[in-house]
Amino acid sequence: MVQTLGGSLDETPEALIDLTAGQVVAASKNALAPDAAPPPSVARTIVVIDDERRDARLIRRLLEATGRYKVHEAYDGASGWKAIQDHQPALIVLDLMLPDITGEELLERLSQDDTTRGIPVVVTTAKDIKAEERERLLGKIISLFEKAHLDRQTLLDYVDETLSEE
């Protein structure tokens, strides 16, 4: 039995089963289906800035697995800023707690630069965000995800929705 991210292929058309017979499949059932929409010809660029390499890698793998995104990782504010300048991303995923500067300082820098001002920013954080801090942040970002309660599919759906609106 072949397993995909969308579930077992047991309930799928014969043509799809024949296509994947004897192979390990690393794609969703929808991606393999004959009537599935083809992925965009050019992957959108995303920069993930997180000092927790494991978290950055997880987000990169999650996004790149869709085939719609090319993700660059950075582990501090300075290398994050350089990655943003070098790659001109369509979206940034930013951790608030970085070793060299705060995420809020990087958000301020993004908002003051004409080339980065319009880039949507999704914040992920392990920090307990107080109500007044959340209010202050929401003027600079599009969404805030707490790492302790992060649902991978919700994050992926949110990124997809945000970038499809552009």
N, C-alpha and C positions, 0 to 999 in steps of 0.2 A: 504494500500500500504506500503510495506517495503522499507525503504531507506537505502542505504549503502553509504560508502565513494565514491564508483564508480558511484553512481547514482541510479535511480529507478530500481527495479527488474521487472518492467512491461514488458520489452523487453527481458526477459531471459527465458531459457528453463523451462518447467513445473517441472522437477525434482528439480531444484534449488528453485523454488517458493514453492513447497511442503516441501522442507527441512527447509525453513525459515518461513512458514506460522504461523501467529499469534505471532511472536517473534520480539523483537527489535534486530536488527543485528548491531553489532559493528565491522564490518569487511568490507573490500573492496569486490566488486563483484568478482574480480579476485581470492581473497582468498577463496571464497565460491564455485567457479566454479569447477566442477568435474575434469577438465583437468588442473587445476592450479597446478603449481609446489609446492610441500610441503615446508614449511619453513625449514631452516636448523635445525638439531636436537639440536645443541648447539648455543645459542644466542651469538653473538659477544659482547664484553664488550666495552663500551664507557664511558669516564669520561667527564662531562660537568662542567667547572669551570666558574662561573659567580656570581658576588656579587648581582645581581638583581635576587632574588629568583623566581620571576614570570617568567623571561626569561629562567632561568635554568629549571624550571618545564615544561614550554611550549616545550622546545627542548627535554626534557626527554620523555614527553608524545607523541610527534610527532614520535620519533625514536622507542619507545617501542611499539607503536600501530602497527608497521609492523610485530611484532613477531620475528624479526631478531636480535634485540639488547637488551641488558641489560644495563641500563644506571645508573651511580652513579653521584650524584650531589655534588658539593663542592662550597662554597661561598667566599673563599679567597685563596690566594696562598699557605699558609701552609697546609690547609686541602685538597687542590687540589693535592699538591705534595704527601701527605699521601695516598690519594685515588689512585693516579697513582702507587705508590709503592705497595699498598695492592692488587690492582685488575689487574695490567698489561694490560691496555686496548689496543684494536686494533686501537683506534682512540681517539683523545682528541678534544673537542670543548672548546675553550678558549676565554674569554672576555679579552680585553687588559687592562681595568681599574679595578683593584682589590684594596681592602682597605689596604692590608699590603705590597704588592710588585706590580710592574708593570707586565703586561703580557709579556713584552719583557724580563724582568729579569727571569721569569719562563721559557720562551723559551730558554734562554741562559743556564739555569740549565739543561733543558731537553737535549740540544745538547751536554753537557759535560759529561753526564752519559751514560755509555755503554748500560745499560738496557733500556733506554728511547730514545736514539738517533734516532732510526728508526721508532718511532711512528708518524704517520701522525697527523698534527695539523691543524684544521680549526679554524680560528679566526673570532669571531663575536664582533662587537664593535659599540658603539654609538658615539665614538670619530670621529671627522672629520680628516681623514688621509690625510696628505700632500703627494705629489708625492715622495719626497726623503724618507719619512718614509715608504711609501708603498714599495719602492724599497728595502730598508733595511730589511723589514719584509719578503718579498717574498723569500729571501734566506733561511729562517728558517721555513716557513710554506708552506702548499700546497694550501690554498685558504683564501681569506678574504671576509667576508660578513658584510656589514654595516647594523646594526639593523633597521635603518629607512627604508631601502629598501629591507629587507629580505623577500624573497618569500619562504614559507615553503616547497613547492614541489621541488623547485630548491635545497634547502639545503638537503632534503631527497635524491633526485636523486644523488647529489654530494657525499654524504656519501655512498650510495649504490655502486656507480661506484668506488669510492676509495677503498672500502673494498673488492669489487669483483676482483680487480686487484691483490690482495695479494695471 
